[in-house]
């Protein structure tokens, strides 16, 4: 065996080379880049050709080809004696026994090069890797050693999980790893580790305050190395300090006729009572409300307060809260609606709670479940955006449902119980009868009617709700249970409260889920219009509301048609676990 230098073009390929399949263009590009940067590190092995006419390559065919492609005129080679099998066995062993570097060893090698003065860009060029990949591997410097040992086995988290892990302190990593460390031979549940270490990030690009308030609140920015290059990627996990600085900035910059308001459960500003929101250009007398959205950004909206109206005298004894109801007229003589605005809000809450309880507990066949999922996306509260931004409504909220579809090793699970649980949970999150932006419209009432959510409505025969009903509505409720309406509204109401407190429950007929037939007709018409516009010529009738008819799915009544006890128990148990 001897080391010598030869022209790579003078070497001949071995016809008995074990690796006959072509390498990928990507692999060749990587090897060419490394040879151009640092030369041929491991000399090819050659042996003399029979007859002494030259040398044959035993190991290192790709290295030789790429050296020629790089324009290198001379390379070092190791010359060995020719074997009687033309080097076939040594070629086989050389290819089988080779093992690529695992990511942890790659990182250690990169750190060694950095210590020697190499830049990340130079390393990326030499290894033909993106700079992003080099930076990703360098995140391993912040990972707990025991986690590195697991990763060295080839069990690597994805990039987002690795970023979350690397951003946590060693103490936090140690505590979470202790709870989720896999048994010998098992893979790690990196998504659980990442979830245990995830922290809310507040970005500098969303901050309205300047450096003075940043320093006053002790906010230190960290850099998100993997964020888009065209925006400010600094962030802090000190959420309390960030929001405090934003609040102080709003207080200092509040305009005249301005107010700082809170947000409701849907992230919308809670304007003063009776305020009318202005979406166009505000008038001179309009007011401004400032608030913090779910991302901690300062937002502002304009609103207008109603003009004070002169009220005429009311009939009835002074101080009687039910005087207006006795007259069944308001201050300007208009006829009262059957249910007040507050009553409508309460009905929306009642319906939503009942619908969600029915979705959680009522037997629902798989075909009905799929129909409801399709229908839920027609709700007026659903918005779907495309793109890489995380500003899509509800995107983070639904991630917990998607997580249920994954097994412990991070793979999609097709267990139907898990799918049913996830489907029900998504429906609970999407479908809503509450008034406002979250309202799903007629589809939520169709869904509630289809699964028997009427049976989950609460007793509405309470003082709080009955106060919201008109005289006619109260008298109709009294007649429905054979109570004689009293002369005064509040006496009728008190009699109803007493009756429903001890006897049957009361549900306002207008609060039932069955939708107005006109609303269904409008929905079907809209479906036909959309289907008619489709370029594939699909029939509109095949997508209509008939798909929600129990008879169309092969069931006489999907709500009353009971499931087997075993299936029902399994489904309820699965949902009970997921709802915790």
VEXFIVO-729422 format. One record per residue (C-alpha): residue in one letter; residue number from 1; y, z, x. Coordinates in nm, 3 decimals. Example, Ala and Ser with C-alpha at 12.3 -4.5 7.8 and 13.67 -1.06 7.14 Angstrom:
BEGIN
   aa     i         y         z         x
    A     1    -0.450     0.780     1.230
    S     2    -0.106     0.714     1.367
END
This chain:
BEGIN
   aa     i         y         z         x
    X     1     0.000     0.000     0.000
    X     2     0.337    -0.097     0.139
    X     3     0.697    -0.130     0.024
    X     4     0.870    -0.462     0.085
    X     5     1.156    -0.675    -0.046
    X     6     1.092    -1.014    -0.207
    X     7     1.270    -1.276    -0.414
    X     8     1.164    -1.201    -0.775
    X     9     1.150    -1.576    -0.843
    X    10     0.863    -1.608    -0.592
    X    11     0.635    -1.371    -0.786
    X    12     0.370    -1.510    -1.020
    X    13     0.269    -1.370    -1.361
    X    14    -0.077    -1.217    -1.390
    X    15    -0.289    -1.404    -1.649
    X    16    -0.488    -1.081    -1.702
    X    17    -0.179    -0.873    -1.788
    X    18    -0.261    -0.632    -2.073
    X    19     0.076    -0.663    -2.248
    X    20     0.072    -1.018    -2.385
    X    21     0.296    -0.970    -2.691
    X    22     0.663    -1.043    -2.644
    X    23     0.908    -0.758    -2.625
    X    24     1.193    -0.740    -2.873
    X    25     1.533    -0.892    -2.788
    X    26     1.686    -0.545    -2.823
    X    27     1.446    -0.397    -2.566
    X    28     1.513    -0.684    -2.326
    X    29     1.888    -0.641    -2.368
    X    30     1.857    -0.270    -2.289
    X    31     1.652    -0.335    -1.975
    X    32     1.886    -0.611    -1.858
    X    33     2.188    -0.382    -1.903
    X    34     2.030    -0.101    -1.701
    X    35     1.926    -0.337    -1.418
    X    36     2.278    -0.480    -1.405
    X    37     2.421    -0.129    -1.388
    X    38     2.184     0.048    -1.147
    X    39     1.931    -0.212    -1.029
    X    40     1.551    -0.200    -1.053
    X    41     1.469     0.170    -1.029
    X    42     1.090     0.153    -1.031
    X    43     0.957    -0.125    -0.802
    X    44     0.705    -0.364    -0.961
    X    45     0.349    -0.353    -0.825
    X    46     0.210    -0.681    -0.679
    X    47    -0.101    -0.794    -0.496
    X    48    -0.178    -1.097    -0.275
    X    49    -0.300    -1.405    -0.458
    X    50    -0.646    -1.529    -0.362
    X    51    -0.611    -1.786    -0.088
    X    52    -0.292    -1.628     0.045
    X    53    -0.056    -1.858    -0.144
    X    54     0.176    -1.586    -0.273
    X    55     0.187    -1.266    -0.475
    X    56     0.085    -1.187    -0.833
    X    57     0.253    -0.921    -1.049
    X    58     0.019    -0.640    -1.151
    X    59     0.278    -0.417    -1.321
    X    60     0.643    -0.489    -1.387
    X    61     0.657    -0.833    -1.551
    X    62     0.960    -0.744    -1.768
    X    63     1.143    -0.581    -1.477
    X    64     1.093    -0.895    -1.272
    X    65     1.214    -1.124    -1.554
    X    66     1.523    -0.916    -1.620
    X    67     1.601    -0.895    -1.246
    X    68     1.599    -1.276    -1.238
    X    69     1.819    -1.284    -1.551
    X    70     2.061    -1.041    -1.384
    X    71     2.092    -1.276    -1.086
    X    72     1.940    -1.036    -0.831
    X    73     1.813    -1.231    -0.530
    X    74     1.592    -0.959    -0.379
    X    75     1.407    -0.659    -0.521
    X    76     1.179    -0.393    -0.376
    X    77     0.810    -0.417    -0.467
    X    78     0.494    -0.220    -0.390
    X    79     0.213    -0.432    -0.244
    X    80    -0.142    -0.316    -0.317
    X    81    -0.483    -0.465    -0.243
    X    82    -0.615    -0.708    -0.500
    X    83    -0.875    -0.553    -0.733
    X    84    -1.197    -0.730    -0.821
    X    85    -1.085    -0.736    -1.188
    X    86    -0.750    -0.896    -1.098
    X    87    -0.575    -0.565    -1.179
    X    88    -0.675    -0.564    -1.548
    X    89    -0.775    -0.196    -1.557
    X    90    -0.468    -0.073    -1.368
    X    91    -0.245    -0.279    -1.599
    X    92    -0.414    -0.127    -1.905
    X    93    -0.371     0.230    -1.780
    X    94    -0.011     0.170    -1.674
    X    95     0.088     0.058    -2.024
    X    96    -0.112     0.313    -2.222
    X    97    -0.022     0.622    -2.021
    X    98     0.353     0.553    -2.029
    X    99     0.554     0.779    -2.265
    X   100     0.921     0.722    -2.347
    X   101     1.174     1.000    -2.292
    X   102     1.226     1.221    -2.594
    X   103     1.586     1.273    -2.712
    X   104     1.614     1.615    -2.549
    X   105     1.516     1.477    -2.209
    X   106     1.756     1.188    -2.264
    X   107     2.034     1.440    -2.329
    X   108     1.948     1.633    -2.012
    X   109     1.964     1.311    -1.815
    X   110     2.300     1.223    -1.970
    X   111     2.440     1.566    -1.886
    X   112     2.326     1.520    -1.526
    X   113     2.510     1.187    -1.507
    X   114     2.824     1.342    -1.658
    X   115     2.808     1.617    -1.394
    X   116     2.796     1.343    -1.129
    X   117     3.115     1.188    -1.266
    X   118     2.983     0.927    -1.508
    X   119     3.188     0.872    -1.823
    X   120     3.029     0.841    -2.165
    X   121     3.140     0.480    -2.180
    X   122     2.981     0.398    -1.843
    X   123     2.655     0.568    -1.944
    X   124     2.656     0.371    -2.271
    X   125     2.696     0.044    -2.080
    X   126     2.423     0.131    -1.832
    X   127     2.177     0.229    -2.105
    X   128     2.290    -0.041    -2.350
    X   129     2.349     0.228    -2.612
    X   130     2.649     0.283    -2.841
    X   131     2.895     0.548    -2.725
    X   132     2.833     0.715    -3.061
    X   133     2.466     0.761    -2.967
    X   134     2.563     0.917    -2.633
    X   135     2.796     1.159    -2.812
    X   136     2.529     1.240    -3.066
    X   137     2.283     1.333    -2.790
    X   138     2.550     1.546    -2.623
    X   139     2.565     1.757    -2.941
    X   140     2.233     1.903    -2.825
    X   141     2.430     2.109    -2.573
    X   142     2.534     2.330    -2.868
    X   143     2.185     2.370    -3.013
    X   144     1.973     2.684    -2.985
    X   145     1.708     2.651    -2.708
    X   146     1.421     2.726    -2.945
    X   147     1.543     2.445    -3.172
    X   148     1.559     2.216    -2.866
    X   149     1.193     2.291    -2.799
    X   150     1.108     2.169    -3.148
    X   151     1.321     1.858    -3.106
    X   152     1.156     1.784    -2.772
    X   153     0.833     1.728    -2.966
    X   154     0.998     1.430    -3.133
    X   155     1.088     1.626    -3.446
    X   156     1.459     1.539    -3.467
    X   157     1.707     1.607    -3.750
    X   158     1.923     1.323    -3.875
    X   159     2.276     1.281    -3.744
    X   160     2.452     1.473    -4.022
    X   161     2.208     1.762    -3.995
    X   162     2.249     1.770    -3.616
    X   163     2.626     1.777    -3.650
    X   164     2.605     2.071    -3.891
    X   165     2.367     2.261    -3.664
    X   166     2.573     2.198    -3.350
    X   167     2.892     2.315    -3.523
    X   168     2.745     2.661    -3.593
    X   169     2.750     2.952    -3.349
    X   170     2.439     3.058    -3.156
    X   171     2.413     3.377    -3.364
    X   172     2.423     3.180    -3.689
    X   173     2.167     2.930    -3.560
    X   174     1.937     3.211    -3.446
    X   175     1.947     3.379    -3.787
    X   176     1.881     3.060    -3.985
    X   177     1.611     2.937    -3.744
    X   178     1.430     3.269    -3.780
    X   179     1.406     3.207    -4.155
    X   180     1.306     2.839    -4.135
    X   181     1.116     2.808    -3.808
    X   182     0.802     2.597    -3.872
    X   183     0.452     2.710    -3.794
    X   184     0.274     2.568    -3.492
    X   185     0.211     2.199    -3.541
    X   186     0.436     2.165    -3.846
    X   187     0.763     1.973    -3.861
    X   188     1.087     2.158    -3.920
    X   189     1.268     2.144    -4.254
    X   190     1.594     2.040    -4.091
    X   191     1.768     1.991    -4.425
    X   192     1.708     2.359    -4.504
    X   193     1.838     2.460    -4.161
    X   194     2.147     2.242    -4.207
    X   195     2.208     2.380    -4.558
    X   196     2.191     2.733    -4.423
    X   197     2.454     2.652    -4.160
    X   198     2.683     2.419    -4.355
    X   199     3.044     2.521    -4.393
    X   200     3.325     2.375    -4.597
    X   201     3.563     2.169    -4.387
    X   202     3.934     2.140    -4.458
    X   203     4.088     1.840    -4.285
    X   204     4.424     1.823    -4.110
    X   205     4.499     1.494    -4.284
    X   206     4.501     1.682    -4.617
    X   207     4.741     1.953    -4.493
    X   208     5.099     1.948    -4.620
    X   209     5.204     2.236    -4.394
    X   210     5.319     2.193    -4.035
    X   211     5.247     2.365    -3.706
    X   212     5.465     2.665    -3.793
    X   213     5.244     2.768    -4.084
    X   214     4.929     2.663    -3.895
    X   215     5.012     2.906    -3.616
    X   216     5.121     3.175    -3.862
    X   217     4.784     3.157    -4.038
    X   218     4.582     3.126    -3.716
    X   219     4.436     2.786    -3.796
    X   220     4.267     2.604    -3.508
    X   221     4.171     2.240    -3.547
    X   222     3.832     2.110    -3.430
    X   223     3.763     1.740    -3.379
    X   224     3.501     1.556    -3.583
    X   225     3.375     1.309    -3.322
    X   226     3.181     1.111    -3.579
    X   227     3.461     1.055    -3.828
    X   228     3.618     0.712    -3.888
    X   229     3.825     0.599    -3.593
    X   230     4.123     0.498    -3.807
    X   231     4.205     0.844    -3.948
    X   232     4.281     1.199    -3.840
    X   233     3.943     1.374    -3.804
    X   234     4.065     1.723    -3.713
    X   235     3.931     1.998    -3.936
    X   236     3.896     2.374    -3.977
    X   237     3.630     2.586    -4.145
    X   238     3.880     2.866    -4.205
    X   239     3.915     2.771    -4.570
    X   240     4.102     3.085    -4.675
    X   241     4.372     3.037    -4.411
    X   242     4.406     2.666    -4.492
    X   243     4.452     2.728    -4.865
    X   244     4.694     3.014    -4.794
    X   245     4.910     2.786    -4.579
    X   246     4.901     2.519    -4.850
    X   247     5.007     2.772    -5.115
    X   248     5.298     2.894    -4.903
    X   249     5.410     2.536    -4.843
    X   250     5.408     2.468    -5.217
    X   251     5.611     2.782    -5.282
    X   252     5.872     2.674    -5.026
    X   253     5.888     2.316    -5.150
    X   254     5.870     2.371    -5.524
    X   255     6.117     2.138    -5.697
    X   256     6.364     2.243    -5.960
    X   257     6.186     2.282    -6.294
    X   258     5.862     2.312    -6.102
    X   259     5.565     2.545    -6.131
    X   260     5.245     2.614    -5.936
    X   261     4.944     2.593    -6.168
    X   262     4.571     2.658    -6.143
    X   263     4.295     2.403    -6.203
    X   264     4.021     2.415    -6.463
    X   265     3.646     2.376    -6.414
    X   266     3.685     1.999    -6.383
    X   267     3.954     2.014    -6.117
    X   268     4.236     1.925    -6.355
    X   269     4.567     2.116    -6.364
    X   270     4.611     2.377    -6.636
    X   271     4.953     2.285    -6.774
    X   272     5.157     2.529    -6.984
    X   273     5.060     2.556    -7.346
    X   274     5.180     2.262    -7.560
    X   275     5.288     2.072    -7.249
    X   276     5.253     1.694    -7.265
    X   277     5.148     1.531    -6.939
    X   278     5.362     1.238    -6.826
    X   279     5.177     0.957    -6.649
    X   280     5.468     0.720    -6.596
    X   281     5.806     0.777    -6.440
    X   282     5.932     1.124    -6.537
    X   283     6.260     1.165    -6.724
    X   284     6.544     1.381    -6.602
    X   285     6.443     1.679    -6.813
    X   286     6.072     1.669    -6.731
    X   287     5.897     1.938    -6.525
    X   288     5.668     1.919    -6.222
    X   289     5.344     2.111    -6.172
    X   290     5.198     2.148    -5.824
    X   291     4.837     2.247    -5.760
    X   292     4.555     2.231    -5.506
    X   293     4.267     1.997    -5.583
    X   294     3.904     2.055    -5.484
    X   295     3.963     1.919    -5.134
    X   296     4.257     2.155    -5.078
    X   297     4.517     1.876    -5.106
    X   298     4.854     1.945    -5.263
    X   299     4.887     1.739    -5.580
    X   300     5.163     1.718    -5.838
    X   301     5.187     1.601    -6.198
    X   302     5.476     1.577    -6.440
    X   303     5.486     1.718    -6.790
    X   304     5.721     1.756    -7.082
    X   305     5.760     2.054    -7.310
    X   306     5.807     1.990    -7.684
    X   307     6.149     2.045    -7.835
    X   308     6.187     2.360    -8.039
    X   309     6.168     2.287    -8.411
    X   310     6.349     2.475    -8.680
    X   311     6.103     2.641    -8.914
    X   312     6.159     2.693    -9.280
    X   313     6.069     3.014    -9.458
    X   314     5.704     3.080    -9.531
    X   315     5.577     3.224    -9.856
    X   316     5.371     3.538    -9.856
    X   317     5.415     3.895    -9.737
    X   318     5.579     3.946    -9.401
    X   319     5.339     4.011    -9.115
    X   320     5.043     3.852    -9.294
    X   321     4.871     3.643    -9.028
    X   322     4.691     3.441    -9.294
    X   323     5.003     3.339    -9.490
    X   324     4.998     2.984    -9.354
    X   325     4.630     2.955    -9.437
    X   326     4.696     3.079    -9.794
    X   327     4.950     2.801    -9.844
    X   328     4.731     2.560    -9.648
    X   329     5.056     2.419    -9.501
    X   330     5.231     2.455    -9.165
    X   331     5.599     2.526    -9.096
    X   332     5.715     2.175    -9.184
    X   333     5.497     2.136    -9.492
    X   334     5.218     1.922    -9.344
    X   335     4.862     1.963    -9.473
    X   336     4.640     2.156    -9.235
    X   337     4.335     1.996    -9.079
    X   338     3.999     2.145    -9.162
    X   339     3.961     2.281    -8.808
    X   340     4.241     2.380    -8.571
    X   341     4.273     2.258    -8.213
    X   342     4.127     2.586    -8.090
    X   343     3.839     2.543    -8.331
    X   344     3.773     2.194    -8.199
    X   345     3.766     2.335    -7.846
    X   346     3.519     2.601    -7.954
    X   347     3.298     2.342    -8.125
    X   348     3.300     2.142    -7.803
    X   349     3.184     2.448    -7.611
    X   350     2.920     2.532    -7.873
    X   351     2.783     2.180    -7.870
    X   352     2.778     2.158    -7.492
    X   353     2.598     2.490    -7.448
    X   354     2.346     2.397    -7.716
    X   355     2.292     2.051    -7.567
    X   356     2.235     2.196    -7.221
    X   357     1.992     2.457    -7.355
    X   358     1.801     2.188    -7.543
    X   359     1.788     1.971    -7.231
    X   360     1.649     2.269    -7.042
    X   361     1.396     2.393    -7.296
    X   362     1.314     2.138    -7.567
    X   363     1.005     1.915    -7.524
    X   364     1.125     1.572    -7.409
    X   365     0.886     1.282    -7.353
    X   366     0.929     1.078    -7.035
    X   367     1.040     0.765    -7.222
    X   368     1.305     0.965    -7.406
    X   369     1.413     1.123    -7.077
    X   370     1.464     0.782    -6.921
    X   371     1.656     0.662    -7.228
    X   372     1.885     0.963    -7.205
    X   373     1.948     0.903    -6.835
    X   374     2.048     0.543    -6.903
    X   375     2.264     0.649    -7.194
    X   376     2.436     0.926    -6.996
    X   377     2.593     0.669    -6.769
    X   378     2.769     0.519    -7.069
    X   379     2.957     0.846    -7.117
    X   380     3.335     0.839    -7.105
    X   381     3.326     1.110    -6.836
    X   382     3.125     0.900    -6.589
    X   383     3.290     0.714    -6.305
    X   384     3.103     0.536    -6.025
    X   385     3.283     0.417    -5.713
    X   386     3.142     0.227    -5.418
    X   387     3.222     0.288    -5.053
    X   388     3.164     0.551    -4.788
    X   389     3.421     0.805    -4.906
    X   390     3.311     1.143    -5.041
    X   391     3.575     1.135    -5.316
    X   392     3.341     1.002    -5.584
    X   393     3.344     1.242    -5.875
    X   394     3.045     1.472    -5.865
    X   395     2.882     1.319    -5.556
    X   396     2.837     1.652    -5.380
    X   397     2.750     1.822    -5.706
    X   398     2.451     1.591    -5.759
    X   399     2.317     1.629    -5.405
    X   400     2.129     1.944    -5.508
    X   401     1.941     1.737    -5.769
    X   402     1.850     1.473    -5.513
    X   403     1.723     1.749    -5.283
    X   404     1.462     1.837    -5.547
    X   405     1.308     1.494    -5.499
    X   406     1.234     1.562    -5.132
    X   407     0.935     1.742    -4.990
    X   408     0.959     2.010    -4.723
    X   409     0.919     1.748    -4.450
    X   410     1.221     1.553    -4.576
    X   411     1.031     1.271    -4.749
    X   412     1.077     1.150    -5.106
    X   413     0.835     1.325    -5.341
    X   414     0.705     1.141    -5.645
    X   415     0.566     1.446    -5.818
    X   416     0.653     1.391    -6.184
    X   417     0.730     1.757    -6.247
    X   418     0.999     1.745    -5.979
    X   419     1.134     1.419    -6.120
    X   420     1.150     1.566    -6.469
    X   421     1.330     1.875    -6.341
    X   422     1.582     1.662    -6.152
    X   423     1.636     1.432    -6.450
    X   424     1.700     1.723    -6.686
    X   425     1.936     1.884    -6.436
    X   426     2.137     1.565    -6.393
    X   427     2.165     1.528    -6.770
    X   428     2.291     1.885    -6.796
    X   429     2.557     1.812    -6.535
    X   430     2.667     1.481    -6.690
    X   431     2.648     1.518    -7.067
    X   432     2.927     1.723    -7.220
    X   433     3.082     1.764    -7.564
    X   434     3.378     1.965    -7.433
    X   435     3.714     1.814    -7.503
    X   436     3.907     1.666    -7.215
    X   437     3.814     1.446    -6.922
    X   438     3.459     1.581    -6.904
    X   439     3.373     1.467    -7.258
    X   440     3.086     1.216    -7.267
    X   441     3.188     1.076    -7.602
    X   442     2.943     0.971    -7.871
    X   443     2.650     0.945    -7.628
    X   444     2.637     1.325    -7.588
    X   445     2.610     1.368    -7.964
    X   446     2.341     1.098    -7.986
    X   447     2.149     1.278    -7.712
    X   448     2.185     1.616    -7.882
    X   449     2.070     1.473    -8.214
    X   450     1.772     1.305    -8.048
    X   451     1.638     1.619    -7.881
    X   452     1.712     1.863    -8.162
    X   453     2.004     2.043    -8.003
    X   454     2.124     2.147    -8.350
    X   455     1.859     2.416    -8.335
    X   456     2.030     2.571    -8.035
    X   457     2.379     2.597    -8.187
    X   458     2.502     2.958    -8.211
    X   459     2.608     3.150    -8.519
    X   460     2.963     3.036    -8.593
    X   461     3.014     3.293    -8.865
    X   462     3.235     3.508    -8.643
    X   463     3.591     3.625    -8.694
    X   464     3.704     3.432    -8.388
    X   465     3.574     3.097    -8.513
    X   466     3.639     3.140    -8.883
    X   467     4.005     3.204    -8.803
    X   468     4.016     2.840    -8.698
    X   469     3.909     2.705    -9.038
    X   470     4.129     2.597    -9.326
    X   471     4.112     2.744    -9.676
    X   472     3.903     2.451    -9.801
    X   473     3.656     2.483    -9.511
    X   474     3.620     2.858    -9.568
    X   475     3.568     2.815    -9.940
    X   476     3.308     2.544    -9.878
    X   477     3.125     2.780    -9.640
    X   478     3.134     3.057    -9.899
    X   479     2.995     2.830   -10.172
    X   480     2.714     2.714    -9.941
    X   481     2.576     3.071    -9.937
    X   482     2.666     3.154   -10.300
    X   483     2.964     3.373   -10.213
    X   484     3.259     3.368   -10.451
    X   485     3.580     3.278   -10.261
    X   486     3.839     3.556   -10.271
    X   487     4.199     3.522   -10.377
    X   488     4.323     3.558   -10.022
    X   489     4.198     3.361    -9.726
    X   490     4.150     3.659    -9.499
    X   491     3.941     3.832    -9.766
    X   492     3.715     3.526    -9.792
    X   493     3.690     3.518    -9.418
    X   494     3.602     3.889    -9.396
    X   495     3.331     3.844    -9.661
    X   496     3.182     3.555    -9.463
    X   497     3.186     3.754    -9.138
    X   498     3.003     4.043    -9.310
    X   499     2.750     3.806    -9.466
    X   500     2.666     3.614    -9.151
    X   501     2.651     3.930    -8.940
    X   502     2.346     4.053    -9.130
    X   503     2.200     3.744    -9.293
    X   504     2.154     3.376    -9.205
    X   505     2.355     3.215    -8.927
    X   506     2.640     2.980    -9.009
    X   507     2.687     2.638    -8.852
    X   508     2.980     2.426    -8.962
    X   509     2.839     2.093    -9.086
    X   510     3.108     1.908    -8.891
    X   511     2.980     2.076    -8.573
    X   512     2.631     1.927    -8.599
    X   513     2.534     1.665    -8.341
    X   514     2.463     1.375    -8.576
    X   515     2.737     1.124    -8.487
    X   516     2.952     0.928    -8.726
    X   517     2.769     0.603    -8.819
    X   518     3.091     0.416    -8.741
    X   519     3.080     0.546    -8.383
    X   520     2.723     0.419    -8.346
    X   521     2.825     0.083    -8.492
    X   522     3.110     0.061    -8.241
    X   523     2.872     0.149    -7.958
    X   524     2.625    -0.118    -8.068
    X   525     2.903    -0.374    -8.100
    X   526     3.024    -0.293    -7.749
    X   527     2.668    -0.329    -7.620
    X   528     2.636    -0.669    -7.785
    X   529     2.970    -0.780    -7.640
    X   530     2.867    -0.677    -7.288
    X   531     2.525    -0.837    -7.325
    X   532     2.686    -1.156    -7.450
    X   533     2.897    -1.177    -7.137
    X   534     2.598    -1.145    -6.901
    X   535     2.528    -1.461    -6.708
    X   536     2.151    -1.414    -6.728
    X   537     2.153    -1.465    -7.104
    X   538     1.995    -1.130    -7.188
    X   539     1.965    -1.051    -7.557
    X   540     2.209    -0.781    -7.667
    X   541     1.968    -0.650    -7.930
    X   542     1.725    -0.531    -7.664
    X   543     1.971    -0.276    -7.527
    X   544     2.118    -0.135    -7.845
    X   545     2.101     0.213    -7.992
    X   546     1.764     0.120    -8.144
    X   547     1.627     0.220    -7.804
    X   548     1.710     0.577    -7.899
    X   549     1.519     0.560    -8.227
    X   550     1.211     0.782    -8.200
    X   551     1.000     0.516    -8.370
    X   552     1.101     0.262    -8.105
    X   553     0.932     0.473    -7.836
    X   554     0.611     0.518    -8.027
    X   555     0.679     0.875    -8.145
    X   556     0.740     0.979    -8.503
    X   557     0.968     1.258    -8.391
    X   558     1.021     1.322    -8.016
    X   559     1.162     1.669    -8.085
    X   560     0.907     1.794    -8.337
    X   561     0.614     1.614    -8.178
    X   562     0.477     1.896    -7.965
    X   563     0.348     1.850    -7.613
    X   564     0.021     2.003    -7.497
    X   565     0.046     2.370    -7.407
    X   566    -0.051     2.307    -7.046
    X   567     0.203     2.031    -6.994
    X   568     0.472     2.229    -7.169
    X   569     0.404     2.539    -6.960
    X   570     0.411     2.338    -6.637
    X   571     0.737     2.169    -6.729
    X   572     0.911     2.489    -6.834
    X   573     0.790     2.667    -6.522
    X   574     0.913     2.386    -6.300
    X   575     1.251     2.386    -6.468
    X   576     1.277     2.763    -6.452
    X   577     1.230     2.755    -6.076
    X   578     1.481     2.476    -6.029
    X   579     1.744     2.643    -6.244
    X   580     1.754     2.960    -6.034
END
